[in-house]
Each structure stands twice: as structure tokens, then as C-alpha cells.
Amino acid sequence: RLHGSAQDSSLSLVSFLVPFAFVGPVAGVLVDRWNPRRTMIWSDLIRAGLILLLAFVTELWQLYAIFFAVSCVSSFFVPAQAVVVPAILKKEQLLSGNALMQQTIQLVRIGAPVMAGALVATFGEALCYYIDSLSFVASAALIRSVAIAPREGSHRQLRAFLNEMLSGVRFILGHASVSYVILSMIAGTFAMSSFGALLAVYARDIVNSGEVVYGLMNSALGAGTL
């Protein structure tokens, strides 16, 4: 609708990914000192409000700003989620539990783009933002219903903040297997982001397809990843 170029499409992804790189490490240390369930609930509610703003975007810079803000908040949700999963599951359930979570994410990546494409083609993109916003509210309500035992040794003092960040970096660099996993995730994210940034423009300008076909392309990506 905004007739953006490939560069504009790329900038939308950059504005979403940059906070994960720079806010994420700081957020991880802070979340370790906060109540993880409360952090996840507030993250969901804030993102619900931010997503609603997308329905009223008229300029690209507004899109970038909202993406950046949503990503900043998500940077706190992700580490809080990583803390909650081991708190809910027993040690022997962690592998299957994490696998099930990843499979669920990929299944959503298959179904959601097709549904979104059909909704946009029929009713316009604003309805998708309203539904997306409601999904964050539903997530917050579900998380609120989960009983999570308080963690031992959590504290709120920030005097060791920098030391803990440096300790995390040293841990990653000092363990070859962990470094390999991190680098693999970076490479995979970079490849998918480069591809995703061009896919919308390719679908619009080269294939001359509509929203439904573009949704099917994204669903094919989800199926392949799964």
C-alpha cells in the first residue's frame, strides 16, 4: 500500500532486528532480576498496544518506529520465556518441551501467512493488526493463568550488572559448541532476513501477484523450516 522499494522493505526488517542485537543482552541481564511471568505479561500488553498503531500508519518512518518499539519489548519477552520454560517443566521434559514449542512456532508460520493473505485481500490489512493485537492480549491472559514457582537467588541490585553481561560474553566465547550455535543462528537469521526483505517486492513487482500468493510464499518458507 505504501509502494515501498526493496530498500524500504529491508529497512523494516533492520528496524525490527537491531534491538534484538543491542537491547537483547541488556534485557537478558535485567530479566534475570525481575519476575519473569510479570515481564511476559507486560511485554504482551505493551505489544498489543503497539501493534494497534500499525492500522493507522501513513508513512514508512512510522512503520519503522513501531517495528523498533515492538522489537525492544520483545527483547524482554524472549529471555523471560526462556526462564519460565525450565521453571514449568521437569529436567527430563525440557528437550521434548522445547522441541514442541519450536514445532508450534513453525506450524503457525505455515498457517498464519495464508490466513493473513486472505484477510488482507478481502478486508484490508487493518483487520490483521486488530487480530494480532488481540492475540497478545490472549497470550497475556494465558500466561497469567500459569503457576510459576518463585526462583531462588533472584535479586534486584544492579551493582553487578556489567559484570554479569561480561560473564555471559566470556561464557559464549569460551565454549566452542555454544559459539557455534550462536554463529549458526546469526547466519540463519541473516539469510532468512535477506530473503524475506526481497520476497514482498519480488511478489509485487516480478510475479505481479496479490496478497494471497504472497501469503502462500511465506507459508512455504514455514513448511521448509519445519
Rosetta constraint file for C-alpha pairs under 8 A:
AtomPair CA 2 CA 58 HARMONIC 7.70 0.50
AtomPair CA 2 CA 59 HARMONIC 7.43 0.50
AtomPair CA 2 CA 60 HARMONIC 7.35 0.50
AtomPair CA 4 CA 8 HARMONIC 5.42 0.50
AtomPair CA 4 CA 9 HARMONIC 6.61 0.50
AtomPair CA 5 CA 9 HARMONIC 6.28 0.50
AtomPair CA 5 CA 201 HARMONIC 6.91 0.50
AtomPair CA 6 CA 10 HARMONIC 6.14 0.50
AtomPair CA 6 CA 197 HARMONIC 6.86 0.50
AtomPair CA 6 CA 198 HARMONIC 5.87 0.50
AtomPair CA 6 CA 201 HARMONIC 5.94 0.50
AtomPair CA 7 CA 11 HARMONIC 6.15 0.50
AtomPair CA 8 CA 12 HARMONIC 6.40 0.50
AtomPair CA 8 CA 60 HARMONIC 7.76 0.50
AtomPair CA 9 CA 13 HARMONIC 6.79 0.50
AtomPair CA 9 CA 197 HARMONIC 5.30 0.50
AtomPair CA 9 CA 198 HARMONIC 7.02 0.50
AtomPair CA 9 CA 200 HARMONIC 7.65 0.50
AtomPair CA 9 CA 201 HARMONIC 7.64 0.50
AtomPair CA 10 CA 14 HARMONIC 6.21 0.50
AtomPair CA 10 CA 194 HARMONIC 7.53 0.50
AtomPair CA 10 CA 197 HARMONIC 4.77 0.50
AtomPair CA 10 CA 198 HARMONIC 7.30 0.50
AtomPair CA 11 CA 15 HARMONIC 5.97 0.50
AtomPair CA 11 CA 64 HARMONIC 7.33 0.50
AtomPair CA 12 CA 16 HARMONIC 6.49 0.50
AtomPair CA 12 CA 63 HARMONIC 7.17 0.50
AtomPair CA 12 CA 64 HARMONIC 5.46 0.50
AtomPair CA 12 CA 67 HARMONIC 7.08 0.50
AtomPair CA 13 CA 17 HARMONIC 6.14 0.50
AtomPair CA 13 CA 193 HARMONIC 6.95 0.50
AtomPair CA 13 CA 197 HARMONIC 6.71 0.50
AtomPair CA 14 CA 18 HARMONIC 5.85 0.50
AtomPair CA 15 CA 19 HARMONIC 7.51 0.50
AtomPair CA 15 CA 64 HARMONIC 5.68 0.50
AtomPair CA 15 CA 65 HARMONIC 7.43 0.50
AtomPair CA 15 CA 67 HARMONIC 6.07 0.50
AtomPair CA 15 CA 68 HARMONIC 5.01 0.50
AtomPair CA 16 CA 20 HARMONIC 7.74 0.50
AtomPair CA 16 CA 64 HARMONIC 7.66 0.50
AtomPair CA 16 CA 67 HARMONIC 5.11 0.50
AtomPair CA 16 CA 68 HARMONIC 5.02 0.50
AtomPair CA 16 CA 70 HARMONIC 7.50 0.50
AtomPair CA 16 CA 71 HARMONIC 5.33 0.50
AtomPair CA 17 CA 21 HARMONIC 6.87 0.50
AtomPair CA 17 CA 68 HARMONIC 7.90 0.50
AtomPair CA 17 CA 71 HARMONIC 6.98 0.50
AtomPair CA 18 CA 22 HARMONIC 6.43 0.50
AtomPair CA 18 CA 68 HARMONIC 7.73 0.50
AtomPair CA 19 CA 23 HARMONIC 4.90 0.50
AtomPair CA 19 CA 24 HARMONIC 6.57 0.50
AtomPair CA 19 CA 68 HARMONIC 6.75 0.50
AtomPair CA 19 CA 71 HARMONIC 5.90 0.50
AtomPair CA 19 CA 72 HARMONIC 5.34 0.50
AtomPair CA 19 CA 75 HARMONIC 7.09 0.50
AtomPair CA 20 CA 24 HARMONIC 4.66 0.50
AtomPair CA 20 CA 25 HARMONIC 7.93 0.50
AtomPair CA 20 CA 71 HARMONIC 6.67 0.50
AtomPair CA 20 CA 72 HARMONIC 6.94 0.50
AtomPair CA 20 CA 75 HARMONIC 5.63 0.50
AtomPair CA 21 CA 25 HARMONIC 7.24 0.50
AtomPair CA 22 CA 26 HARMONIC 7.46 0.50
AtomPair CA 23 CA 27 HARMONIC 5.93 0.50
AtomPair CA 23 CA 72 HARMONIC 6.43 0.50
AtomPair CA 23 CA 75 HARMONIC 6.45 0.50
AtomPair CA 24 CA 28 HARMONIC 6.05 0.50
AtomPair CA 24 CA 72 HARMONIC 7.82 0.50
AtomPair CA 24 CA 75 HARMONIC 4.95 0.50
AtomPair CA 24 CA 76 HARMONIC 7.05 0.50
AtomPair CA 25 CA 29 HARMONIC 6.68 0.50
AtomPair CA 25 CA 165 HARMONIC 7.10 0.50
AtomPair CA 26 CA 30 HARMONIC 6.40 0.50
AtomPair CA 26 CA 165 HARMONIC 7.35 0.50
AtomPair CA 27 CA 31 HARMONIC 5.89 0.50
AtomPair CA 27 CA 75 HARMONIC 6.27 0.50
AtomPair CA 27 CA 76 HARMONIC 5.29 0.50
AtomPair CA 27 CA 79 HARMONIC 7.59 0.50
AtomPair CA 28 CA 32 HARMONIC 6.30 0.50
AtomPair CA 28 CA 75 HARMONIC 7.89 0.50
AtomPair CA 28 CA 76 HARMONIC 6.84 0.50
AtomPair CA 28 CA 79 HARMONIC 5.58 0.50
AtomPair CA 28 CA 80 HARMONIC 7.80 0.50
AtomPair CA 29 CA 33 HARMONIC 7.07 0.50
AtomPair CA 29 CA 161 HARMONIC 6.94 0.50
AtomPair CA 29 CA 164 HARMONIC 6.99 0.50
AtomPair CA 29 CA 165 HARMONIC 6.65 0.50
AtomPair CA 30 CA 34 HARMONIC 6.56 0.50
AtomPair CA 31 CA 35 HARMONIC 7.32 0.50
AtomPair CA 31 CA 36 HARMONIC 6.55 0.50
AtomPair CA 31 CA 39 HARMONIC 7.40 0.50
AtomPair CA 31 CA 76 HARMONIC 6.67 0.50
AtomPair CA 31 CA 79 HARMONIC 6.80 0.50
AtomPair CA 31 CA 80 HARMONIC 6.05 0.50
AtomPair CA 32 CA 36 HARMONIC 7.70 0.50
AtomPair CA 32 CA 80 HARMONIC 7.67 0.50
AtomPair CA 32 CA 83 HARMONIC 7.96 0.50
AtomPair CA 32 CA 154 HARMONIC 7.06 0.50
AtomPair CA 33 CA 154 HARMONIC 5.46 0.50
AtomPair CA 33 CA 155 HARMONIC 5.22 0.50
AtomPair CA 33 CA 156 HARMONIC 5.27 0.50
AtomPair CA 34 CA 39 HARMONIC 7.11 0.50
AtomPair CA 34 CA 154 HARMONIC 7.53 0.50
AtomPair CA 34 CA 155 HARMONIC 7.68 0.50
AtomPair CA 34 CA 156 HARMONIC 7.08 0.50
AtomPair CA 35 CA 39 HARMONIC 6.16 0.50
AtomPair CA 36 CA 40 HARMONIC 6.19 0.50
AtomPair CA 36 CA 80 HARMONIC 4.82 0.50
AtomPair CA 36 CA 81 HARMONIC 7.22 0.50
AtomPair CA 36 CA 83 HARMONIC 6.83 0.50
AtomPair CA 36 CA 84 HARMONIC 6.58 0.50
AtomPair CA 37 CA 41 HARMONIC 6.22 0.50
AtomPair CA 37 CA 80 HARMONIC 7.21 0.50
AtomPair CA 37 CA 84 HARMONIC 7.22 0.50
AtomPair CA 37 CA 143 HARMONIC 6.87 0.50
AtomPair CA 37 CA 144 HARMONIC 7.20 0.50
AtomPair CA 37 CA 148 HARMONIC 7.50 0.50
AtomPair CA 38 CA 42 HARMONIC 6.16 0.50
AtomPair CA 39 CA 43 HARMONIC 6.00 0.50
AtomPair CA 39 CA 76 HARMONIC 7.16 0.50
AtomPair CA 39 CA 77 HARMONIC 6.65 0.50
AtomPair CA 39 CA 80 HARMONIC 6.68 0.50
AtomPair CA 40 CA 44 HARMONIC 6.16 0.50
AtomPair CA 40 CA 76 HARMONIC 7.57 0.50
AtomPair CA 40 CA 77 HARMONIC 5.11 0.50
AtomPair CA 40 CA 80 HARMONIC 6.31 0.50
AtomPair CA 40 CA 81 HARMONIC 7.07 0.50
AtomPair CA 40 CA 140 HARMONIC 7.20 0.50
AtomPair CA 40 CA 143 HARMONIC 7.55 0.50
AtomPair CA 41 CA 45 HARMONIC 6.30 0.50
AtomPair CA 41 CA 139 HARMONIC 7.77 0.50
AtomPair CA 41 CA 140 HARMONIC 4.64 0.50
AtomPair CA 41 CA 141 HARMONIC 7.67 0.50
AtomPair CA 41 CA 143 HARMONIC 6.65 0.50
AtomPair CA 41 CA 144 HARMONIC 6.93 0.50
AtomPair CA 42 CA 46 HARMONIC 6.03 0.50
AtomPair CA 42 CA 140 HARMONIC 7.57 0.50
AtomPair CA 43 CA 47 HARMONIC 6.09 0.50
AtomPair CA 43 CA 73 HARMONIC 5.76 0.50
AtomPair CA 43 CA 74 HARMONIC 6.72 0.50
AtomPair CA 43 CA 76 HARMONIC 7.07 0.50
AtomPair CA 43 CA 77 HARMONIC 5.90 0.50
AtomPair CA 44 CA 48 HARMONIC 6.07 0.50
AtomPair CA 44 CA 77 HARMONIC 7.84 0.50
AtomPair CA 44 CA 136 HARMONIC 5.09 0.50
AtomPair CA 44 CA 137 HARMONIC 6.45 0.50
AtomPair CA 44 CA 139 HARMONIC 6.83 0.50
AtomPair CA 44 CA 140 HARMONIC 5.64 0.50
AtomPair CA 45 CA 49 HARMONIC 6.56 0.50
AtomPair CA 45 CA 136 HARMONIC 6.44 0.50
AtomPair CA 45 CA 137 HARMONIC 5.92 0.50
AtomPair CA 45 CA 140 HARMONIC 6.68 0.50
AtomPair CA 46 CA 50 HARMONIC 6.35 0.50
AtomPair CA 46 CA 73 HARMONIC 7.50 0.50
AtomPair CA 47 CA 51 HARMONIC 5.96 0.50
AtomPair CA 47 CA 70 HARMONIC 5.82 0.50
AtomPair CA 47 CA 73 HARMONIC 6.96 0.50
AtomPair CA 47 CA 74 HARMONIC 7.92 0.50
AtomPair CA 47 CA 133 HARMONIC 7.38 0.50
AtomPair CA 47 CA 136 HARMONIC 6.93 0.50
AtomPair CA 48 CA 52 HARMONIC 6.51 0.50
AtomPair CA 48 CA 132 HARMONIC 7.48 0.50
AtomPair CA 48 CA 133 HARMONIC 4.27 0.50
AtomPair CA 48 CA 134 HARMONIC 6.74 0.50
AtomPair CA 48 CA 135 HARMONIC 7.79 0.50
AtomPair CA 48 CA 136 HARMONIC 5.32 0.50
AtomPair CA 48 CA 137 HARMONIC 6.33 0.50
AtomPair CA 49 CA 53 HARMONIC 6.91 0.50
AtomPair CA 49 CA 133 HARMONIC 6.84 0.50
AtomPair CA 50 CA 54 HARMONIC 7.29 0.50
AtomPair CA 50 CA 66 HARMONIC 6.49 0.50
AtomPair CA 50 CA 69 HARMONIC 7.60 0.50
AtomPair CA 50 CA 70 HARMONIC 6.59 0.50
AtomPair CA 51 CA 55 HARMONIC 7.73 0.50
AtomPair CA 51 CA 66 HARMONIC 7.60 0.50
AtomPair CA 51 CA 70 HARMONIC 7.68 0.50
AtomPair CA 51 CA 129 HARMONIC 6.08 0.50
AtomPair CA 51 CA 130 HARMONIC 7.73 0.50
AtomPair CA 51 CA 132 HARMONIC 7.09 0.50
AtomPair CA 51 CA 133 HARMONIC 5.65 0.50
AtomPair CA 52 CA 56 HARMONIC 7.83 0.50
AtomPair CA 52 CA 129 HARMONIC 5.89 0.50
AtomPair CA 52 CA 130 HARMONIC 6.10 0.50
AtomPair CA 52 CA 133 HARMONIC 6.04 0.50
AtomPair CA 53 CA 57 HARMONIC 6.80 0.50
AtomPair CA 53 CA 66 HARMONIC 7.53 0.50
AtomPair CA 54 CA 63 HARMONIC 6.85 0.50
AtomPair CA 54 CA 66 HARMONIC 7.27 0.50
AtomPair CA 54 CA 126 HARMONIC 7.57 0.50
AtomPair CA 54 CA 129 HARMONIC 6.64 0.50
AtomPair CA 55 CA 125 HARMONIC 7.33 0.50
AtomPair CA 55 CA 126 HARMONIC 4.69 0.50
AtomPair CA 55 CA 127 HARMONIC 7.95 0.50
AtomPair CA 55 CA 129 HARMONIC 6.16 0.50
AtomPair CA 55 CA 130 HARMONIC 7.73 0.50
AtomPair CA 56 CA 126 HARMONIC 7.98 0.50
AtomPair CA 57 CA 62 HARMONIC 6.09 0.50
AtomPair CA 57 CA 63 HARMONIC 6.41 0.50
AtomPair CA 58 CA 62 HARMONIC 7.29 0.50
AtomPair CA 59 CA 63 HARMONIC 6.86 0.50
AtomPair CA 60 CA 64 HARMONIC 6.37 0.50
AtomPair CA 61 CA 65 HARMONIC 6.14 0.50
AtomPair CA 62 CA 66 HARMONIC 6.22 0.50
AtomPair CA 63 CA 67 HARMONIC 6.14 0.50
AtomPair CA 64 CA 68 HARMONIC 6.05 0.50
AtomPair CA 65 CA 69 HARMONIC 6.20 0.50
AtomPair CA 66 CA 70 HARMONIC 6.05 0.50
AtomPair CA 67 CA 71 HARMONIC 6.08 0.50
AtomPair CA 68 CA 72 HARMONIC 6.22 0.50
AtomPair CA 69 CA 73 HARMONIC 6.42 0.50
AtomPair CA 70 CA 74 HARMONIC 6.10 0.50
AtomPair CA 71 CA 75 HARMONIC 6.09 0.50
AtomPair CA 72 CA 76 HARMONIC 7.22 0.50
AtomPair CA 73 CA 77 HARMONIC 6.70 0.50
AtomPair CA 74 CA 78 HARMONIC 6.16 0.50
AtomPair CA 75 CA 79 HARMONIC 7.19 0.50
AtomPair CA 76 CA 80 HARMONIC 6.40 0.50
AtomPair CA 77 CA 81 HARMONIC 6.07 0.50
AtomPair CA 78 CA 82 HARMONIC 6.33 0.50
AtomPair CA 79 CA 83 HARMONIC 6.35 0.50
AtomPair CA 80 CA 84 HARMONIC 6.28 0.50
AtomPair CA 81 CA 85 HARMONIC 6.27 0.50
AtomPair CA 82 CA 86 HARMONIC 7.32 0.50
AtomPair CA 83 CA 87 HARMONIC 6.65 0.50
AtomPair CA 84 CA 88 HARMONIC 6.28 0.50
AtomPair CA 84 CA 148 HARMONIC 7.33 0.50
AtomPair CA 85 CA 89 HARMONIC 6.18 0.50
AtomPair CA 85 CA 94 HARMONIC 7.76 0.50
AtomPair CA 86 CA 90 HARMONIC 6.91 0.50
AtomPair CA 86 CA 91 HARMONIC 7.20 0.50
AtomPair CA 86 CA 94 HARMONIC 6.67 0.50
AtomPair CA 87 CA 148 HARMONIC 6.56 0.50
AtomPair CA 87 CA 149 HARMONIC 6.89 0.50
AtomPair CA 88 CA 148 HARMONIC 6.50 0.50
AtomPair CA 89 CA 93 HARMONIC 5.83 0.50
AtomPair CA 89 CA 94 HARMONIC 6.17 0.50
AtomPair CA 89 CA 97 HARMONIC 7.53 0.50
AtomPair CA 90 CA 94 HARMONIC 6.55 0.50
AtomPair CA 93 CA 97 HARMONIC 5.82 0.50
AtomPair CA 94 CA 98 HARMONIC 5.92 0.50
AtomPair CA 95 CA 99 HARMONIC 6.13 0.50
AtomPair CA 96 CA 100 HARMONIC 6.02 0.50
AtomPair CA 97 CA 101 HARMONIC 6.27 0.50
AtomPair CA 98 CA 102 HARMONIC 6.26 0.50
AtomPair CA 99 CA 103 HARMONIC 6.16 0.50
AtomPair CA 100 CA 104 HARMONIC 6.08 0.50
AtomPair CA 101 CA 105 HARMONIC 6.31 0.50
AtomPair CA 102 CA 106 HARMONIC 6.33 0.50
AtomPair CA 103 CA 107 HARMONIC 6.10 0.50
AtomPair CA 103 CA 226 HARMONIC 6.67 0.50
AtomPair CA 104 CA 108 HARMONIC 6.24 0.50
AtomPair CA 105 CA 109 HARMONIC 6.31 0.50
AtomPair CA 106 CA 110 HARMONIC 6.40 0.50
AtomPair CA 106 CA 222 HARMONIC 5.62 0.50
AtomPair CA 106 CA 223 HARMONIC 7.18 0.50
AtomPair CA 106 CA 225 HARMONIC 6.94 0.50
AtomPair CA 106 CA 226 HARMONIC 5.56 0.50
AtomPair CA 107 CA 111 HARMONIC 6.39 0.50
AtomPair CA 107 CA 222 HARMONIC 7.10 0.50
AtomPair CA 107 CA 223 HARMONIC 7.50 0.50
AtomPair CA 107 CA 226 HARMONIC 7.34 0.50
AtomPair CA 108 CA 112 HARMONIC 5.53 0.50
AtomPair CA 108 CA 222 HARMONIC 8.00 0.50
AtomPair CA 109 CA 113 HARMONIC 6.65 0.50
AtomPair CA 109 CA 218 HARMONIC 7.57 0.50
AtomPair CA 109 CA 219 HARMONIC 6.08 0.50
AtomPair CA 109 CA 221 HARMONIC 7.92 0.50
AtomPair CA 109 CA 222 HARMONIC 4.88 0.50
AtomPair CA 109 CA 223 HARMONIC 7.67 0.50
AtomPair CA 110 CA 114 HARMONIC 7.44 0.50
AtomPair CA 110 CA 218 HARMONIC 7.34 0.50
AtomPair CA 110 CA 219 HARMONIC 4.13 0.50
AtomPair CA 110 CA 220 HARMONIC 6.75 0.50
AtomPair CA 110 CA 221 HARMONIC 7.53 0.50
AtomPair CA 110 CA 222 HARMONIC 4.79 0.50
AtomPair CA 110 CA 223 HARMONIC 5.71 0.50
AtomPair CA 111 CA 115 HARMONIC 6.44 0.50
AtomPair CA 111 CA 219 HARMONIC 6.46 0.50
AtomPair CA 112 CA 116 HARMONIC 5.91 0.50
AtomPair CA 112 CA 219 HARMONIC 7.49 0.50
AtomPair CA 113 CA 117 HARMONIC 5.90 0.50
AtomPair CA 113 CA 215 HARMONIC 4.43 0.50
AtomPair CA 113 CA 216 HARMONIC 6.60 0.50
AtomPair CA 113 CA 218 HARMONIC 5.94 0.50
AtomPair CA 113 CA 219 HARMONIC 5.64 0.50
AtomPair CA 114 CA 118 HARMONIC 6.28 0.50
AtomPair CA 114 CA 212 HARMONIC 6.39 0.50
AtomPair CA 114 CA 215 HARMONIC 4.56 0.50
AtomPair CA 114 CA 216 HARMONIC 5.38 0.50
AtomPair CA 114 CA 218 HARMONIC 7.84 0.50
AtomPair CA 114 CA 219 HARMONIC 6.43 0.50
AtomPair CA 115 CA 119 HARMONIC 6.17 0.50
AtomPair CA 115 CA 215 HARMONIC 7.53 0.50
AtomPair CA 116 CA 120 HARMONIC 6.01 0.50
AtomPair CA 116 CA 128 HARMONIC 6.46 0.50
AtomPair CA 116 CA 212 HARMONIC 7.96 0.50
AtomPair CA 116 CA 215 HARMONIC 6.79 0.50
AtomPair CA 117 CA 121 HARMONIC 6.10 0.50
AtomPair CA 117 CA 211 HARMONIC 4.75 0.50
AtomPair CA 117 CA 212 HARMONIC 4.32 0.50
AtomPair CA 117 CA 213 HARMONIC 7.45 0.50
AtomPair CA 117 CA 214 HARMONIC 6.89 0.50
AtomPair CA 117 CA 215 HARMONIC 4.80 0.50
AtomPair CA 117 CA 216 HARMONIC 7.81 0.50
AtomPair CA 118 CA 122 HARMONIC 6.14 0.50
AtomPair CA 118 CA 211 HARMONIC 6.91 0.50
AtomPair CA 118 CA 212 HARMONIC 5.33 0.50
AtomPair CA 118 CA 215 HARMONIC 7.84 0.50
AtomPair CA 119 CA 123 HARMONIC 5.57 0.50
AtomPair CA 119 CA 124 HARMONIC 6.63 0.50
AtomPair CA 119 CA 125 HARMONIC 7.30 0.50
AtomPair CA 119 CA 127 HARMONIC 7.37 0.50
AtomPair CA 119 CA 128 HARMONIC 6.95 0.50
AtomPair CA 120 CA 124 HARMONIC 4.14 0.50
AtomPair CA 120 CA 125 HARMONIC 4.67 0.50
AtomPair CA 120 CA 126 HARMONIC 7.87 0.50
AtomPair CA 120 CA 127 HARMONIC 7.51 0.50
AtomPair CA 120 CA 128 HARMONIC 7.08 0.50
AtomPair CA 120 CA 211 HARMONIC 6.65 0.50
AtomPair CA 121 CA 210 HARMONIC 7.56 0.50
AtomPair CA 121 CA 211 HARMONIC 5.75 0.50
AtomPair CA 121 CA 212 HARMONIC 6.79 0.50
AtomPair CA 123 CA 127 HARMONIC 6.74 0.50
AtomPair CA 124 CA 128 HARMONIC 7.81 0.50
AtomPair CA 125 CA 129 HARMONIC 6.80 0.50
AtomPair CA 126 CA 130 HARMONIC 6.44 0.50
AtomPair CA 127 CA 131 HARMONIC 6.25 0.50
AtomPair CA 128 CA 132 HARMONIC 5.97 0.50
AtomPair CA 129 CA 133 HARMONIC 6.00 0.50
AtomPair CA 130 CA 134 HARMONIC 6.31 0.50
AtomPair CA 131 CA 135 HARMONIC 6.24 0.50
AtomPair CA 132 CA 136 HARMONIC 6.68 0.50
AtomPair CA 133 CA 137 HARMONIC 6.66 0.50
AtomPair CA 134 CA 138 HARMONIC 6.16 0.50
AtomPair CA 135 CA 139 HARMONIC 6.09 0.50
AtomPair CA 136 CA 140 HARMONIC 6.22 0.50
AtomPair CA 137 CA 141 HARMONIC 6.33 0.50
AtomPair CA 138 CA 142 HARMONIC 6.21 0.50
AtomPair CA 139 CA 143 HARMONIC 6.11 0.50
AtomPair CA 140 CA 144 HARMONIC 6.10 0.50
AtomPair CA 141 CA 145 HARMONIC 6.56 0.50
AtomPair CA 142 CA 146 HARMONIC 6.83 0.50
AtomPair CA 160 CA 164 HARMONIC 6.12 0.50
AtomPair CA 161 CA 165 HARMONIC 6.50 0.50
AtomPair CA 162 CA 166 HARMONIC 6.23 0.50
AtomPair CA 163 CA 167 HARMONIC 5.97 0.50
AtomPair CA 164 CA 168 HARMONIC 6.22 0.50
AtomPair CA 165 CA 169 HARMONIC 6.44 0.50
AtomPair CA 166 CA 170 HARMONIC 6.12 0.50
AtomPair CA 167 CA 171 HARMONIC 6.11 0.50
AtomPair CA 168 CA 172 HARMONIC 6.36 0.50
AtomPair CA 169 CA 173 HARMONIC 6.21 0.50
AtomPair CA 170 CA 174 HARMONIC 5.71 0.50
AtomPair CA 171 CA 175 HARMONIC 6.29 0.50
AtomPair CA 172 CA 176 HARMONIC 7.75 0.50
AtomPair CA 172 CA 178 HARMONIC 5.75 0.50
AtomPair CA 172 CA 179 HARMONIC 5.46 0.50
AtomPair CA 173 CA 178 HARMONIC 7.79 0.50
AtomPair CA 173 CA 179 HARMONIC 5.92 0.50
AtomPair CA 174 CA 179 HARMONIC 7.84 0.50
AtomPair CA 175 CA 179 HARMONIC 6.16 0.50
AtomPair CA 176 CA 180 HARMONIC 6.05 0.50
AtomPair CA 177 CA 181 HARMONIC 6.35 0.50
AtomPair CA 178 CA 182 HARMONIC 6.22 0.50
AtomPair CA 179 CA 183 HARMONIC 6.05 0.50
AtomPair CA 180 CA 184 HARMONIC 5.99 0.50
AtomPair CA 181 CA 185 HARMONIC 6.19 0.50
AtomPair CA 182 CA 186 HARMONIC 6.23 0.50
AtomPair CA 183 CA 187 HARMONIC 6.10 0.50
AtomPair CA 184 CA 188 HARMONIC 6.04 0.50
AtomPair CA 185 CA 189 HARMONIC 5.96 0.50
AtomPair CA 186 CA 190 HARMONIC 6.04 0.50
AtomPair CA 187 CA 191 HARMONIC 6.17 0.50
AtomPair CA 188 CA 192 HARMONIC 6.14 0.50
AtomPair CA 189 CA 193 HARMONIC 5.89 0.50
AtomPair CA 190 CA 194 HARMONIC 6.05 0.50
AtomPair CA 191 CA 195 HARMONIC 6.24 0.50
AtomPair CA 192 CA 196 HARMONIC 5.88 0.50
AtomPair CA 193 CA 197 HARMONIC 5.95 0.50
AtomPair CA 194 CA 198 HARMONIC 6.79 0.50
AtomPair CA 195 CA 199 HARMONIC 6.16 0.50
AtomPair CA 196 CA 200 HARMONIC 7.22 0.50
AtomPair CA 197 CA 201 HARMONIC 7.81 0.50
AtomPair CA 198 CA 202 HARMONIC 6.00 0.50
AtomPair CA 199 CA 203 HARMONIC 6.04 0.50
AtomPair CA 200 CA 204 HARMONIC 6.20 0.50
AtomPair CA 200 CA 214 HARMONIC 6.95 0.50
AtomPair CA 201 CA 205 HARMONIC 5.75 0.50
AtomPair CA 201 CA 206 HARMONIC 7.57 0.50
AtomPair CA 202 CA 206 HARMONIC 5.05 0.50
AtomPair CA 202 CA 207 HARMONIC 6.42 0.50
AtomPair CA 203 CA 207 HARMONIC 5.07 0.50
AtomPair CA 203 CA 208 HARMONIC 5.94 0.50
AtomPair CA 203 CA 209 HARMONIC 5.56 0.50
AtomPair CA 203 CA 210 HARMONIC 7.55 0.50
AtomPair CA 203 CA 213 HARMONIC 7.77 0.50
AtomPair CA 203 CA 214 HARMONIC 6.04 0.50
AtomPair CA 204 CA 208 HARMONIC 4.78 0.50
AtomPair CA 204 CA 209 HARMONIC 5.68 0.50
AtomPair CA 204 CA 210 HARMONIC 7.03 0.50
AtomPair CA 209 CA 213 HARMONIC 6.02 0.50
AtomPair CA 209 CA 214 HARMONIC 6.98 0.50
AtomPair CA 210 CA 214 HARMONIC 6.41 0.50
AtomPair CA 211 CA 215 HARMONIC 6.11 0.50
AtomPair CA 212 CA 216 HARMONIC 6.28 0.50
AtomPair CA 213 CA 217 HARMONIC 6.28 0.50
AtomPair CA 214 CA 218 HARMONIC 6.49 0.50
AtomPair CA 215 CA 219 HARMONIC 6.20 0.50
AtomPair CA 216 CA 220 HARMONIC 6.17 0.50
AtomPair CA 217 CA 221 HARMONIC 6.58 0.50
AtomPair CA 218 CA 222 HARMONIC 6.50 0.50
AtomPair CA 219 CA 223 HARMONIC 6.21 0.50
AtomPair CA 220 CA 224 HARMONIC 6.16 0.50
AtomPair CA 221 CA 225 HARMONIC 6.20 0.50
AtomPair CA 222 CA 226 HARMONIC 6.15 0.50
